[in-house]
Every structure is written in structure tokens, then in C-alpha cells.
């Protein structure tokens, strides 16, 4: 039997783990890993706050997989734009979609369309230097609301409350650092609908929140209520018990010890009801409804409302995946419909040679462990289909060389693993050139955030001098396009 040619779409953890498992499956297989950005690693590079180096150590494991050379990276290629799903199916016997989740879940309350209501995913993309997002961000609010009690909400709160100079040791892009230096925010209010036994923080993230210089974390003692469902959740999860312990520690702080100039307030049992605006439509507050436990860990409204004076609202209530042109999509669950990773067509039957893994398969829940188990099941089913003789490309022009020829004929400036190593070295050199910081530390890297510069450096060309620049206007998501500067 000739070698199987497989395309994996999305070079984040889900795609890289799926590729790794497939490469060790026993099949004779050639794997091309496609990524729409010039750089790999997905949300680990563009969805993790820059001051979380321990989490970014995941990149070390991913690097070791791709460095082997048996999985070929093809970056700066967007499926549905540069090459269609049908064309991929012509060139590959099987396709695995691992495109993750890149947009915010909607917030359906009055006033949520105000200009100072922001998607948390967009803010994260900005401070992480995503090449397809505007290089500016309107940091004008002194008091900010963050909706959502997961780690993304903590990341956003920490970046907003932190002193800019304390982020300089990270890989934060230069344009982001300059704007954060002007940030007037002193108070960040984090809101969760349920109680301490239901929040989605991880213990490490929550404990680290209180270790920032000149930032206090405040939790109200009145927010510690438990019902039978809460007690059961705590009994079954040591991690949740650690979270509650950390929250209780913040609540028991002595008032005289809370002297920081910046504060993060965590409010539980508060459900967002309305974003309050002035006559001009700008945010002036957030109205929440007090909730209470119902016995099984869920909550109901009490009819008691509170207005909080804030000038901006960030929603961190979950991510959502985007549809891929040419693929079925469940618009309610924001996933590719599938069974065990086999993509299902409109008739509910598996589409031959089409697979999904990661958040595009199951929705934006779970951490790396879930991503690996997802990939294992998907690859197990792909291998079974291959052994049953079900997988085949639709033309004779199959595999890597034919795809490279197609991309080259279209003048697509695709990047490779060798190109990423060039860009990686370039960013590290930018960090070294930055010199020693006032605290005596140095920067590991400074991100290049311009797509053209990233591609040129990766392809061994001279990079534009303006490494900040602006993104391609036709690649900027419509929801954030209004933040592009006016063109002359």
C-alpha cells in the first residue's frame, strides 16, 4: 500500500498532538500541518497572557515534536482563502481540522453593543500581537468590568491592572507596551454568576493574581455560600477546594493591608443584566442581578440589582469557533458536527476522509489533557478507516510536492518549519538587543507582529523596518475593523 497523505489544518496544540499521534500510529503516512498564520502554536502563542511563562512552556513540548522533521509545517496559508477544502481533498487522502476557537461567545443583554463593550478574545489577540488585529486599543477607562470567572477573565484583569513596566520582561510587542503605559485603569471588577464552588479559575492562576506588585485582590465575605450541589462539587474536586481556599484567603485580608494603588475586585453571585450607557451611547456602568443557589449548584435571580460605575466592559464568557468554507458547521454549538472525530454531513453520515479534533470538535472546554484524548480518539478512527481502505484523494496529484506547486503557482508566501526557526531567532535577537531592564532582567524575545514582516523573515528576506505596521485590511475581523486608523 502506498503512503497515506494527510493534511492537518491548524498548528496549535490540537493539530500538533494529532499529527504526533498519527505519526506514531504504525501507518505509512506523510503529514502536512497547515497554519493560517506565519508562526505555529496557535492559542499558546496568541491566547496566553505574556506574563505566564510557565504555561508557555507547553511550546517546548510542541517544538520538540515539530523539530523532528517528519511533520511538515506549511504556514501563512488560510484554508477557504488561499486553498479550498475541495482542493485539499484532491491532494490528500484525509484531512483533520483542528482550527480551535478564535471569537468570543455572544453577550445577549441590553447595551452590549456599546462601543466600550469588548470581546475578551479580541483584547487578548491585541496584547499578544496577533498579526490580523489592529495595533491600537482604546485604554481610556479608569474602572473596568470583566465578565467571566475563568482563566481568560483573570488574564484580562491582570493585564489591565498590572503596571506596564512589570510586563516589559515578557515578549509583549512594543506597540502594546507603549499603549499599556498610558492605561488609566485602577479598578477591575470581575463578575461571576455563581459561587466559589463553581468558578472556573485554576488554583495556580488565582494564587498568582495576588502576587503582582502594587495590586490588591478583594473578595467579599458575603459571597461565600454553598448548597448541596456546591458541597458535592468541592468533595469531588481537590482543584476546586484549592480555588475556594485561595478566594477565602483574599476575603480574610486585613483592610489596613490593602494599600495598593490598583485593585482587582472579584464579585460572585452577580449576573450581568444590562450595560448602562449615557445619552451618547457610551458605557457608564454595569447593572447586575444578585443570584442565589438553588440546591444543585445552579443559581436563580433574586430581583436585587446593583449598578457598578465602570467605563468599559470586557466579556470573557467563552470562546467560539468560526465556520470553515466548504465544511458543515453547527452554528448553535460552534463546532464541526462529528462523531468520535469523524465529520458528519447534513445527512448525519460520516464524510469520507474528513476528521476534527480539539475545540472545533468539542467546543472551547478542557485543557491540554482533553486535547490529547480528543486527538487520540480521532486518530484511532482515522487509522481504522485507513486500514479498511476507505481513505483516498480525489486526484492522482497528491501529497506535499503537488500542494507546494499549487501554492507557488498562486504566489502564496507560505512559510515552513525552517522559516519559523529563522523568525524565532529574529524575535529572540530583538529581545537581546533591547538590553537590560531597570530591574536587572532581560527580555527573552520581542514579538514581530506584522504579517508581511513575519513572512519575509521566515522566507529569508529583508524585513520591513516597521515591525508594528498595520494588518492587511482584508484579513482584519469585521468585529474589530473599526479600530483601524483612518486612511488618507
Phi, psi and omega in degrees: 000136179289160181297145177278137176253121185235134174254130175248126186255107181117113185258038169272190180305319182298313181291321181290318178294321178297317179298318181296314180297318179297321182295338181253014187279347185098347175286150168278106192218142171251130187239124171251126182254110183267143178218131183286341176264160179291343183244151178275184170092353170055231185290345175291326177272324188243014179223001179250134182302143185295342180266024177242066184298330181294320178294323180291352175295345173304327181300327180300316179293318180294322179301316182297326178292311184286333182293339182299326177096352180275350174247118187264121180276132173235097185263172179062032179233118182257119178290131185097346178240302182272331178209142184270163176299320179299319179293323176298319181292336174291328187262344186229147179286333179210151179231131177246122179264124181221050190276358173071205181225127189234002179235170181270143170296144184289154175246109187258072174226156179303140177086356184291348179266009178296150185296337180266015172262116189243148170282131180299323180297324179292320178295317178298317178299323178294306186287344175267003174073036177298130187292342183259018178240150178304152184273001181247161173209134184278084176272093185232351186271137175276326179237131188230143172255135173240121183261117180128133183244054171242183184294330177295319176299321177293318179302311181298316180297318182294316180296321180290325184272338187287148174288134188303323183296337179282350176264352186293338180285348183273187180271018184304134180296156184297319181296325179292316180300317181295320180288321179297333178295339180262003185294120182272001188296130175243335184226124176246126180251117181258128185243135174231142183289328186249195188261188185296333180282352183245353182296155186255011175299153166264150186304316182299314181299316183292319179295321182292338180302325182272007182257011180277147179292130174058036175225121175263146175248125185240133176227136182278132179299334181291349183270013180252091177231146183222143172240188182299320179296322179293316180298321179294321179296318181290323180294328185269351186225110175296325179298318181292326176297320177295323178297313180298320179299319178294318178297318178297324177298319177294321182291334184267007178296147177284134182306324182290346178271351183266084187241006183293156179278343178239146186221144170242117181257125177256117182249120177256165183056040177228115181258123179301130181245327183195139169271123184271136182231160176271186183298336180271359178089009181267150184292130175234353180181174176230129176259128179238155175251130176295135178246167176219153180289147183253358178119331182248016180094351175268172184230163173225159179287152180254350184082005178260120185248147177229136175258127182250126179285106175223157181246002177204149180229128177246128178261128177230056186258014177129155177264164176220143178277157179257147178293155178246124182302128180095359179239147174296152183210133175270103186287345177277317181265351180058048178221163167281122181299134185202165173226110182064023181095348174279122182292136181256138176277185181297335179274003179082004180259151181298140174273123185303127174079009182246130184221163178218151177207159180079205186294329177292342178269315189244354187095165188279065177228153177090157181252204186300322180301317178294322180298319180292319181291323173304308183299321181298316181293316180300314182292324176302317179289323176297316180298319179298319179293321179296316180293337177273001178075025185270346188258131176196145174287164184266358174223175177276344181274081188247160169092186189299309185297320179294322179291318178299320178297320179295314180297319180295322180295337179262006181057036175280120182281067183291154179245166184230177176297319178298324177293321176297321179296326175295315180293320178301313179296322180296314180295321178295323178293323176300320178295318179294320181292338181297331177088184182282138179276165179304333179274007178086356180269169177236167181264132180291321179200164167234123184292139165274129187244356178270126184301316181297318179296317179301314181293317181296315179298318181295332182261013175075020180260167176290127182277149174302147181294327180277097182276355176265293174056202175231153180287166173298125185297334181276358177253348181289130177303139183303327184293342180239005184297334181294346179272359173290142178293152178297140180268142178290000000 
